[in-house]
């Protein structure tokens, strides 16, 4: 995706950056000039993305971390503060899903989905606020989902986690506003990723959006002037029903 250097000199942290939407967002922000901190559990995956960003003329650093672990997240943001510098942009994208009938869902699976999707977003938002608040600027973008406001069968844990992300986003946006920090949610419908293929095998692959569609939406949010703010953007598959 070609892009201008609109974010030259900024530092952006993207979670779940090793593949799918996170990879697309990280590459787009890197091409726009920001130095990107790539975060995922797999060092191998984020090192590949780091190489792609550098090959395109950008700058990136890869830091493996499990966003569901408070120790990992606090250590991650300490490294950002000490080694990279100030944080301007946080994109919370890391997420997992377990799908199937609710009565067959184990407590362990439910807790694991909530731990990554909801607790991970909370932990990263908390640590980002601690870096952004003294500077009175920054942008936090939380990647939610259409299931952040709708419900689908066989997706109870995933839906609960994304509703939690939306609740957190709405509350934090109000808290952050007085400190000059913007907080937005992006709610994609079906995107061609490993997760959606597990959740919605009924969707024709050619009807799915691509990660780059979400990446362009994130770049649009980041391009807003200081006079404008957008609380949430729902992006649907063109083949799905409007409204």
LOMARRO-732763 format. One record per residue: residue in three letters; z, y, x of N, C-alpha, C in turn. Coordinates in steps of 0.2 Angstrom, whole numbers. Layout:
N
   lumpa      nz      ny      nx     caz     cay     cax      cz      cy      cx
     ALA       Z       Y       X       Z       Y       X       Z       Y       X
...
This chain:
243
   lumpa      nz      ny      nx     caz     cay     cax      cz      cy      cx
     UNK       0      -6       4       0       0       0       0       6       4
     UNK      -5      10       4      -5      16       8      -1      21       5
     UNK       3      25      10       7      30       7       8      36      12
     UNK      10      42      10      11      47      14      18      46      18
     UNK      19      51      22      26      51      26      31      55      23
     UNK      31      55      16      36      59      12      43      58      14
     UNK      45      52      17      52      51      18      53      50      26
     UNK      49      54      30      50      54      37      57      56      38
     UNK      61      53      43      67      55      45      73      52      41
     UNK      71      49      35      76      46      31      78      39      32
     UNK      84      37      30      86      30      31      87      27      24
     UNK      84      21      23      84      18      17      86      11      18
     UNK      91       8      14      93       1      14      91      -2       8
     UNK      88      -8       9      85     -12       4      88     -19       4
     UNK      91     -21      -1      94     -28      -1      89     -33      -4
     UNK      90     -39      -3      85     -44      -5      78     -43      -2
     UNK      78     -40       4      71     -37       7      67     -43      10
     UNK      69     -49      10      65     -54      13      59     -56       9
     UNK      58     -55       3      53     -58      -1      52     -54      -8
     UNK      47     -55     -11      46     -53     -18      47     -45     -19
     UNK      50     -43     -24      51     -36     -25      54     -32     -19
     UNK      59     -35     -16      62     -32     -11      58     -31      -5
     UNK      54     -36      -3      49     -35       2      44     -29       1
     UNK      42     -29      -6      37     -24      -7      40     -17      -7
     UNK      46     -16      -9      49     -10      -9      50      -8      -2
     UNK      53     -12       2      54     -11       9      48      -8      13
     UNK      43     -12      12      36     -10      15      34      -3      13
     UNK      34      -2       6      32       4       4      36      10       6
     UNK      43       9       6      47      15       9      46      16      16
     UNK      45      10      20      43      11      27      37      14      28
     UNK      32      13      24      25      16      25      26      23      24
     UNK      31      25      19      32      32      18      36      36      23
     UNK      38      33      28      41      36      34      48      35      35
     UNK      51      32      30      59      31      31      60      25      36
     UNK      66      25      40      68      19      43      71      15      39
     UNK      69       9      38      72       4      33      77      -1      36
     UNK      82      -2      33      87      -7      35      86     -13      30
     UNK      84     -18      33      82     -24      29      87     -29      28
     UNK      90     -31      22      95     -35      21      94     -41      17
     UNK      96     -47      19      95     -53      15      99     -58      19
     UNK     100     -64      16     104     -69      19     100     -72      25
     UNK      93     -72      24      89     -76      29      86     -71      34
     UNK      89     -72      40      86     -68      46      79     -69      47
     UNK      77     -75      46      70     -76      47      65     -72      43
     UNK      67     -72      36      63     -68      32      63     -61      33
     UNK      68     -58      34      68     -50      35      65     -49      42
     UNK      66     -53      47      62     -52      53      55     -52      52
     UNK      52     -56      48      45     -56      46      43     -49      43
     UNK      47     -47      38      46     -40      35      47     -34      40
     UNK      51     -35      44      52     -30      50      46     -29      54
     UNK      43     -35      56      37     -35      60      31     -32      56
     UNK      31     -33      49      26     -30      45      26     -23      45
     UNK      32     -20      44      33     -13      44      32     -10      51
     UNK      34     -13      56      32     -10      63      25     -10      64
     UNK      22     -16      62      14     -16      63      11     -11      59
     UNK      13      -8      54      10      -3      50      12       4      52
     UNK      16       4      58      18      11      61      24      13      59
     UNK      28       9      55      35      11      53      41       9      57
     UNK      47      10      55      53       8      59      57       4      54
     UNK      60      -1      57      65      -5      53      69      -9      57
     UNK      75     -11      54      80     -15      57      82     -20      52
     UNK      83     -26      55      85     -32      51      92     -34      52
     UNK      96     -34      46     103     -36      47     105     -41      41
     UNK     105     -47      43     107     -52      38     114     -51      35
     UNK     115     -52      29     121     -51      25     120     -55      18
     UNK     126     -57      16     127     -60       9     130     -54       5
     UNK     126     -51       0     129     -45      -3     135     -47      -8
     UNK     136     -54      -9     141     -56     -14     148     -56     -10
     UNK     148     -55      -3     153     -56       1     156     -48       3
     UNK     162     -47       1     164     -40       3     165     -39      10
     UNK     166     -44      14     167     -43      21     160     -42      24
     UNK     155     -46      22     148     -45      24     146     -37      23
     UNK     147     -35      17     144     -29      14     148     -23      18
     UNK     154     -23      19     158     -18      23     156     -18      30
     UNK     155     -24      33     152     -24      40     145     -21      40
     UNK     141     -23      35     134     -20      35     134     -13      35
     UNK     138     -10      31     138      -2      30     141       1      36
     UNK     146      -2      39     149       0      45     143       0      51
     UNK     139      -5      51     134      -5      56     129       1      55
     UNK     127       2      48     123       7      46     125      14      49
     UNK     132      15      48     135      21      50     135      22      57
     UNK     137      17      61     138      17      68     132      17      72
     UNK     127      13      70     121      12      74     115      15      71
     UNK     114      16      65     108      19      62     109      26      60
     UNK     115      28      58     116      35      56     117      36      48
     UNK     116      41      45     117      43      38     112      38      34
     UNK     114      37      28     111      33      23     108      38      18
     UNK     102      38      17      98      43      11      97      39       5
     UNK      95      33       6      92      29       0      95      22       0
     UNK      97      20      -6      99      13      -6      95      10     -12
     UNK      92       4     -11      89       0     -16      92      -7     -17
     UNK      96      -7     -22      99     -14     -24      94     -18     -27
     UNK      92     -23     -24      87     -28     -27      89     -35     -26
     UNK      94     -37     -22      96     -44     -21      98     -47     -28
     UNK      95     -53     -29      97     -56     -36      95     -63     -36
     UNK      98     -67     -40      97     -74     -41      97     -76     -48
     UNK      95     -81     -50      95     -84     -57      96     -91     -57
     UNK     100     -93     -63     101    -100     -64      99    -100     -72
     UNK      94    -105     -74      91    -105     -80      92    -111     -84
     UNK      93    -111     -90      94    -117     -94      98    -116    -100
     UNK      99    -121    -105     104    -120    -110     111    -118    -108
     UNK     113    -113    -112     120    -111    -111     125    -116    -110
     UNK     125    -121    -115     130    -126    -115     129    -131    -109
     UNK     124    -130    -105     123    -135     -99     125    -131     -93
     UNK     127    -124     -94     128    -120     -88     135    -121     -85
     UNK     136    -122     -79     142    -123     -76     146    -117     -75
     UNK     152    -117     -74     156    -111     -72     154    -108     -65
     UNK     153    -113     -61     151    -112     -54     144    -108     -54
     UNK     139    -110     -58     133    -107     -58     133    -100     -61
     UNK     137     -99     -66     138     -93     -70     141     -88     -65
     UNK     147     -90     -61     150     -86     -56     146     -84     -51
     UNK     141     -89     -48     137     -87     -43     132     -82     -44
     UNK     129     -82     -50     124     -77     -52     127     -70     -53
     UNK     133     -70     -56     137     -64     -57     139     -61     -50
     UNK     141     -65     -45     143     -63     -39     138     -60     -35
     UNK     132     -62     -35     126     -59     -31     124     -53     -35
     UNK     122     -54     -41     118     -49     -45     123     -43     -47
     UNK     129     -44     -49     133     -39     -52     138     -37     -46
     UNK     142     -41     -43     147     -39     -38     143     -37     -32
     UNK     137     -40     -30     133     -37     -24     131     -30     -25
     UNK     129     -28     -31     127     -22     -33     133     -17     -33
     UNK     138     -19     -35     144     -15     -35     146     -13     -28
     UNK     147     -19     -24     149     -18     -17     144     -13     -13
     UNK     138     -14     -14     133     -10     -10     134      -2     -13
     UNK     134      -2     -19     135       5     -22     141       9     -19
     UNK     147       5     -19     153       8     -17     152      10     -10
     UNK     150       6      -5     149       8       2     144      13       3
     UNK     139      13      -1     134      19       0     137      25      -3
     UNK     141      25      -8     144      31     -10     149      34      -5
     UNK     152      30      -1     156      32       4     153      35      10
     UNK     146      34      11     142      37      16     139      43      13
     UNK     136      43       7     132      48       4     137      54       2
     UNK     143      53      -1     147      58      -4     148      64       0
     UNK     150      62       7     152      68      11     146      73      12
     UNK     140      70      12     134      74      14     131      77       7
     UNK     134      75       1     132      78      -5     124      77      -6
     UNK     122      71      -4     115      69      -6     114      62      -5
     UNK     108      60      -8     107      53      -8     104      50     -14
     UNK     101      44     -14      98      41     -20      99      34     -20
     UNK     102      31     -26     103      24     -27      99      22     -32
     UNK      95      17     -31      90      14     -36      93       6     -37
     UNK      95       5     -43      97      -2     -44      91      -6     -48
     UNK      89     -11     -45      83     -15     -49      87     -20     -54
     UNK      86     -18     -60      89     -22     -65      83     -27     -68
     UNK      82     -27     -74      77     -31     -77      76     -30     -84
     UNK      71     -32     -87      70     -31     -95      76     -34     -98
     UNK      79     -40     -95      85     -43     -98      91     -39     -97
     UNK      91     -33     -94      96     -28     -94      97     -25    -101
     UNK      92     -25    -105      93     -22    -112      91     -27    -117
     UNK      87     -33    -115      85     -38    -120      89     -44    -118
     UNK      88     -49    -123      90     -56    -122      85     -61    -122
     UNK      84     -66    -118      79     -71    -118      83     -78    -118
     UNK      81     -83    -122      84     -89    -122      84     -92    -115
     UNK      89     -96    -113      89    -100    -107      91     -95    -101
     UNK      93     -89    -102      94     -85     -97     101     -81     -98
     UNK     106     -85    -100     112     -81    -102     116     -78     -96
     UNK     116     -82     -90     120     -80     -84     116     -74     -81
     UNK     109     -75     -81     105     -69     -78     105     -63     -82
     UNK     105     -64     -89     105     -58     -93     112     -55     -93
     UNK     117     -58     -93     124     -55     -92     125     -51     -86
     UNK     122     -54     -80     122     -50     -74     118     -44     -74
     UNK     113     -44     -77     108     -38     -77     111     -33     -82
     UNK     114     -35     -88     118     -30     -92     124     -27     -88
     UNK     127     -31     -84     132     -28     -80     129     -23     -75
     UNK     124     -24     -72     120     -19     -67     119     -13     -71
     UNK     117     -13     -77     115      -7     -81     122      -4     -83
     UNK     127      -7     -84     133      -3     -86     136       0     -80
     UNK     135      -3     -74     138       0     -68     133       6     -66
     UNK     127       5     -67     122      11     -65     124      17     -70
     UNK     125      16     -76     126      21     -81     133      25     -79
     UNK     138      21     -77     144      24     -75     144      28     -69
     UNK     141      25     -64     140      28     -57     136      34     -57
     UNK     130      34     -61     126      40     -62     130      46     -64
     UNK     135      45     -68     139      51     -70     144      53     -65
     UNK     147      48     -62     151      50     -56     148      53     -50
     UNK     142      51     -49     138      53     -43     135      60     -44
     UNK     134      62     -50     130      68     -51     133      74     -48
     UNK     140      75     -49     143      81     -46     143      81     -39
     UNK     141      75     -36     141      75     -28     134      76     -26
     UNK     129      77     -30     122      78     -28     119      72     -27
     UNK     121      66     -29     118      60     -28     115      57     -35
     UNK     109      55     -34     105      53     -40     106      45     -40
     UNK     106      42     -46     107      35     -47     102      33     -53
     UNK      98      29     -52      93      26     -57      92      19     -57
     UNK      90      16     -63      89       9     -64      81       8     -65
     UNK      78       3     -62      71       1     -63      72      -6     -67
     UNK      69      -7     -72      69     -13     -76      63     -16     -77
     UNK      61     -20     -72      54     -23     -73      54     -29     -78
     UNK      48     -30     -81      47     -36     -85      45     -42     -80
     UNK      40     -46     -82      38     -51     -77      34     -49     -71
     UNK      37     -51     -65      34     -49     -59      33     -56     -55
     UNK      27     -57     -52      26     -63     -49      30     -64     -43
     UNK      36     -68     -44      41     -69     -39      43     -77     -40
     UNK      46     -79     -35      49     -86     -36      54     -87     -42
     UNK      58     -81     -43      63     -81     -49      59     -81     -55
     UNK      54     -77     -56      51     -77     -63      47     -84     -65
     UNK      45     -87     -59      42     -94     -61      47     -99     -63
     UNK      53     -98     -61      58    -103     -63      60    -101     -70
     UNK      61     -94     -71      63     -92     -78      58     -92     -84
     UNK      52     -91     -82      47     -90     -87      41     -94     -85
     UNK      41    -100     -85      35    -104     -83      30    -104     -88
     UNK      31    -101     -94      26    -100    -100      22     -95     -99
     UNK      23     -90     -94      19     -84     -93      13     -86     -89
     UNK       7     -84     -91       1     -85     -87       2     -81     -80
     UNK       1     -84     -74       2     -80     -68      -2     -74     -68
     UNK      -8     -74     -70     -12     -68     -70     -10     -63     -74
     UNK      -5     -64     -79      -2     -59     -83       4     -55     -79
     UNK       6     -58     -74      12     -55     -71      10     -49     -67
     UNK      15     -44     -66      14     -39     -62      15     -41     -55
     UNK      14     -37     -50      15     -39     -43      21     -34     -40
     UNK      24     -37     -35      30     -33     -32      28     -26     -30
     UNK      21     -25     -29      19     -18     -27      19     -13     -33
     UNK      19     -16     -39      20     -12     -45      27      -9     -46
     UNK      32     -13     -44      39     -10     -44      40      -6     -38
     UNK      37      -7     -32      37      -3     -26      35       4     -28
     UNK      29       5     -31      26      11     -33      31      15     -37
     UNK      34      11     -42      39      15     -46      45      18     -43
     UNK      47      14     -38      53      16     -34      51      22     -30
     UNK      45      22     -27      42      28     -23      42      34     -28
     UNK      39      33     -34      39      39     -39      46      42     -40
     UNK      51      38     -41      58      40     -42      60      44     -36
     UNK      58      42     -30      61      45     -24      57      51     -23
     UNK      51      52     -26      47      58     -25      49      64     -29
     UNK      54      63     -34      56      68     -39      58      74     -35
     UNK      57      80     -37      60      86     -35      68      86     -36
     UNK      71      91     -33      78      91     -34      80      94     -41
     UNK      75      96     -44      76      99     -51      76      93     -56
     UNK      73      87     -54      72      82     -59      76      76     -58
     UNK      77      72     -63      81      66     -63      78      61     -68
     UNK      78      55     -67      76      49     -72      81      44     -72
     UNK      84      43     -77      90      38     -78      87      31     -77
     UNK      82      29     -81      79      22     -80      72      22     -82
     UNK      69      17     -79      62      16     -80      61       8     -82
     UNK      58       7     -88      56       0     -90      49      -1     -88
     UNK      47      -6     -84      40      -7     -83      39     -14     -86
     UNK      34     -15     -90      32     -21     -93      25     -23     -91
     UNK      25     -30     -92      18     -33     -91      13     -30     -96
     UNK       7     -28     -94       3     -25     -99       1     -30    -105
     UNK       1     -37    -103       0     -41    -108       6     -42    -113
     UNK      11     -40    -112      17     -40    -116      17     -35    -122
     UNK      20     -36    -127      20     -31    -133      23     -25    -131
     UNK      20     -19    -133      23     -12    -132      29     -12    -136
     UNK      34      -8    -133      40      -6    -137      44     -12    -139
